[in-house]
Amino acid sequence: MEINFVDPYTKQCLKKNDKGNFYCQQSGKYSEYANYNGSYDFVHPNKERKYYDKFYDNSTGKISTDKLTLKYIDGEWHDDTKISNVILLDSLGELANKRVLILGNGISTKELYFLKSGANIVYTDLSITAVNLIKDRLSLSELKVYENNIEFHAVDALHLPFPDLSFDVIYGDGFVHHIEDEDLNQFFSDIYSQKKRDITGRSQGH
């Protein structure tokens, strides 16, 4: 799965330097986005980002790193006591061969089920610490067989580093309330521009 990236702030196409980092230079301003073993950090430092990096820091072992299993992830979506998950999964429709962008996902693992459904996933969160934690958990689990179909990157949902029409489905669960009211129009406008469209012009996915 190959995705071209753009600068999340200027939308200029990014190039890769000899360190493996993406960069762009425009009007005398140079921006570089670091590569952490294949995961890119597209978020400019700010107080919120620093908070979540600290929150997801697992140096003290406070966050469970139990091995993931397909049985566990299946149960997250097909447990009748979690009816909201059952409804959400049904609303996504057929995911086979779809490119799915997951936004603001923290260290949630249930979305890895989409891999089993045949999707190609870009898993993102504001925190590079969070996405690297999930990436490591996947690599040590039986879901490792799907690792060629998923990427992990730090992304600010208000500044997406992807060209228009990059995804079939854009998914977020329990994070939009973190976006300030004055930023919602920009957020939904950017989301709409990312989604592929069929010949009738309707947006595909959710």
C-alpha positions in Angstrom: 0.0 0.0 0.0 1.6 3.3 -1.1 0.3 6.7 -0.1 1.8 9.9 -1.4 1.9 12.6 1.3 1.5 16.4 1.2 2.5 18.9 3.8 -0.4 19.0 6.2 -0.2 22.8 6.4 0.7 24.0 2.9 -0.6 21.0 0.9 2.7 21.0 -1.1 3.9 17.6 -2.2 6.5 16.2 0.2 9.9 14.8 -0.8 12.0 12.3 1.1 15.5 13.2 2.2 18.6 11.0 2.8 17.5 10.4 6.4 14.2 8.9 5.2 12.2 11.9 6.5 9.6 13.8 4.5 10.2 17.5 3.9 9.1 20.5 1.9 10.5 24.0 1.4 8.3 26.8 0.4 8.8 30.6 0.5 12.1 30.1 2.4 10.4 27.9 5.1 11.6 24.4 5.6 9.4 21.7 7.3 10.5 18.2 8.0 8.5 15.2 9.3 10.4 12.5 11.0 10.4 8.8 10.2 10.1 6.4 13.1 10.7 3.0 11.6 8.2 3.5 8.9 5.8 5.6 10.9 5.8 9.3 10.1 5.1 12.2 12.5 3.1 14.8 10.7 2.1 16.8 13.9 3.7 20.1 14.9 4.5 20.2 18.6 1.8 21.8 20.8 0.4 21.4 24.3 -2.2 18.9 23.3 0.2 16.7 21.5 2.7 16.8 24.4 -0.1 15.8 26.8 -1.1 12.8 24.8 2.5 11.6 24.2 2.9 11.7 28.0 -0.5 10.0 28.5 0.4 7.1 26.2 4.0 6.7 27.5 4.1 3.2 28.7 7.5 3.2 30.3 5.9 2.4 33.7 3.8 -0.4 32.2 0.5 1.2 33.0 -1.1 0.3 29.6 -1.9 -3.3 28.8 0.3 -4.8 26.1 -1.4 -8.2 26.2 -1.1 -10.0 22.9 -3.9 -9.3 20.5 -6.0 -12.1 19.1 -8.5 -12.3 16.3 -11.0 -13.8 18.7 -10.8 -10.8 21.0 -11.2 -8.3 18.2 -14.1 -10.2 16.7 -15.8 -10.1 20.0 -15.5 -6.3 20.2 -17.8 -6.0 17.1 -20.1 -9.0 17.5 -20.9 -8.8 21.2 -24.7 -8.1 21.5 -24.0 -6.2 24.8 -22.0 -3.7 22.7 -24.8 -2.8 20.4 -23.3 0.6 19.3 -20.3 -1.3 17.9 -22.6 -3.8 16.0 -24.5 -0.9 14.5 -21.3 1.0 13.6 -19.7 -1.9 11.9 -22.9 -2.5 9.9 -22.9 1.1 8.8 -19.4 0.8 7.3 -20.5 -1.6 4.6 -18.2 -3.8 2.6 -14.6 -3.0 3.4 -12.7 -5.5 1.2 -10.1 -3.7 -0.9 -11.2 -0.3 0.5 -8.6 2.2 1.7 -9.6 3.3 5.2 -8.3 6.3 7.1 -8.7 6.0 10.9 -8.5 9.3 12.8 -7.9 10.0 16.4 -7.7 6.4 17.4 -5.4 6.6 20.4 -4.5 3.0 21.3 -7.9 1.4 20.4 -7.4 -2.1 18.9 -10.9 -3.0 17.7 -10.4 -1.2 14.4 -7.7 -3.8 13.5 -10.7 -6.0 12.7 -11.0 -4.0 9.4 -7.8 -5.8 8.3 -9.6 -9.1 8.6 -12.4 -7.7 6.4 -9.8 -7.0 3.6 -9.3 -3.3 4.1 -6.1 -1.4 3.7 -5.7 0.9 6.7 -4.0 4.1 7.7 -4.2 4.2 11.5 -3.6 7.6 13.0 -3.6 9.6 16.2 -2.3 12.9 17.3 0.3 11.1 19.4 3.2 9.3 17.7 3.7 7.4 21.1 0.1 6.0 20.8 0.5 4.8 17.2 3.9 3.2 17.8 2.5 1.3 20.8 -0.3 -0.2 18.7 2.1 -0.9 15.9 4.3 -2.9 18.3 1.3 -4.8 19.7 0.2 -5.8 16.2 3.7 -7.0 15.2 3.8 -9.3 18.2 0.3 -10.8 17.7 -1.4 -13.2 15.3 -2.5 -10.1 13.4 1.0 -9.7 12.1 -0.1 -11.5 8.9 -1.9 -8.3 8.0 1.0 -5.9 8.6 1.6 -5.2 4.9 -2.0 -3.8 4.8 -1.7 -1.1 7.5 0.4 2.0 8.1 0.7 3.9 11.4 1.3 7.7 11.5 0.9 10.7 13.8 -1.7 13.0 12.2 -3.6 16.1 13.3 -7.2 15.6 12.1 -7.3 19.3 11.3 -4.2 19.1 9.1 -4.3 16.0 7.1 -1.1 15.0 5.1 -2.9 13.2 2.3 -3.9 14.4 -1.2 -7.6 14.7 -2.0 -9.5 11.6 -2.9 -7.1 9.3 -1.0 -9.6 7.1 0.9 -12.8 5.2 0.4 -13.8 5.3 4.1 -12.9 7.7 6.8 -13.5 6.5 10.3 -13.4 8.1 13.7 -14.9 6.9 17.0 -15.2 9.2 20.0 -12.7 11.9 19.1 -14.6 14.7 17.2 -15.7 16.2 20.5 -12.1 17.1 21.0 -12.3 19.5 18.1 -13.2 23.1 18.9 -16.6 24.3 17.5 -15.0 26.9 15.3 -12.8 24.2 13.7 -15.6 21.8 12.8 -16.5 23.3 9.4 -12.8 23.1 8.3 -12.6 19.5 9.7 -15.6 18.2 7.8 -14.6 20.1 4.6 -11.1 18.4 4.7 -12.7 15.0 5.4 -15.0 15.4 2.4 -12.1 16.3 0.1 -10.3 13.1 1.2 -13.0 10.7 0.2 -13.2 9.1 -3.2 -16.4 9.7 -5.2 -18.4 7.5 -7.5 -19.7 8.7 -10.9 -22.8 10.3 -9.4 -20.6 12.5 -7.2 -21.8 11.0 -3.9 -19.2 10.3 -1.2 -18.5 6.7 -0.5 -17.9 5.3 3.0 -18.6 6.9 6.4 
